[in-house]
Amino acid sequence: MSGRPTTSVVGRVRGRLEGPNTMGNTNGFWIAFAFAVLVFAAYPVLFGASAANRIAMFLVFALLGVSLCFIWGYCGILSFGQVAFFGVAGYTFGIVTINVTNYTGMTLGIVTAIGVSTLFAAVLAYFMFYGGVRDVYVTIMTLVVAIVLHTFMQQTAGSEWAIGDARLGGFNGMVGIGNLGIGVGDVGITFDGVAFYYAALATVVAVYLGLRVLVNSRFGYAMIATREDEDRTEMFGYDTTFIKFVTFTIGGAIAGLSGVLFVTWGNYIDPSQFAITAAAMPVIWASIGGRESIIGTIAAAIAIQTLEFQFHDQWALVIVGSTLVLVIVLLPNGIAPAVRDVLVEHRRPASPAPSEEVGD
């Protein structure tokens, strides 16, 4: 009797998490996923707080990659502007926490920063999609937004560029940004050091599972249909403009969340977060990992950032660039879909040999 409810609950949960729009719908995948989460959870114990602090940054940037994977891989919107929402959220959090230096400021900073990045994404999406901008022109517009922000923020070094006690800092960046925390007044919880690492890990896992539920919902099916054939989807009565608007806005909110985690990791942000190189990295992570695979993008982001940390500067760019070219040429859909195809082919039963016909 006691086993049935448990099985039923597990079945209902998996029913929400699994579907044709996500990779990894088998027991083996979920066992591997749980093992990977446990390894990450044990990382600070195994390698120390300093190493965990570095991996925390990789997790934060992986979340930025997820924001692009979601809108590009599942709705066909290639955006170079995810860093715009990332950076706007970071600066907004800094402004709030520098001016309100207690737990209320931390909590308000999180809410305000994500709210501003979401609103920014919604406004941009409205003008693009309801203005009839489509295909490659969306990519160009989002890249232009990132470049404009990069150029503007570099020119805010003077003392006149301040909001209350928060100075934007120009190319020197904004310093003195508060930690990640929640609470009211002087009572609350601060996430720093190893605690921040676990907060970042929990956020990535929660966002991943939440997006799995979303892309396997009715709205997710509409997203996929819009990606595959927007005109035909409209003929079936779907408002594809609204679908792209909502999808892009959600992607902006996720990028904003990543930006909040980034500035609380280093208590600092500068205009380089809007630069072309930074704007291109989420595209590289999603392309190599697989733009239709959220887990593949997460893995690629962490692996590539680890590679960059080991080799530094020019050599890292050469290796990453060469890897990108090889993946595009040999595995155009990315590494994760290729691995999935190999596993599916391996599990497929062999076709029986044709029987010999016996004549009279």
Sequence and secondary structure as in RCSB ss.txt:
>XXXX:A:sequence
MSGRPTTSVVGRVRGRLEGPNTMGNTNGFWIAFAFAVLVFAAYPVLFGASAANRIAMFLVFALLGVSLCFIWGYC
GILSFGQVAFFGVAGYTFGIVTINVTNYTGMTLGIVTAIGVSTLFAAVLAYFMFYGGVRDVYVTIMTLVVAIVLH
TFMQQTAGSEWAIGDARLGGFNGMVGIGNLGIGVGDVGITFDGVAFYYAALATVVAVYLGLRVLVNSRFGYAMIA
TREDEDRTEMFGYDTTFIKFVTFTIGGAIAGLSGVLFVTWGNYIDPSQFAITAAAMPVIWASIGGRESIIGTIAA
AIAIQTLEFQFHDQWALVIVGSTLVLVIVLLPNGIAPAVRDVLVEHRRPASPAPSEEVGD
>XXXX:A:secstr
 THHHHHHHHHHHHHHH STTSS  SHHHHHHHHHHHHHHHHHHHHH HHHHHHHHHHHHHHHHHHHHHHHHHHH
    S HHHHHHHHHHHHHHHHHHS SHHHHHHHHHHHHHHHHHHHHHHHHHHHTTT  THHHHHHHHHHHHHHH
HHHHT  STTSEETTEE  GGG EE    EEEEETTEEEEE THHHHHHHHHHHHHHHHHHHHHHTSHHHHHHHH
HHH HHHHHHTT  HHHHHHHHHHHHHHHHHHHHHHHHHHHSEE GGGGSHHHHHHHHHHHHHH TT HHHHHHH
HHHHHHHHHHH HHHHHHHHHHHHHHHHHH TT HHHHHHHHHHHHHS            
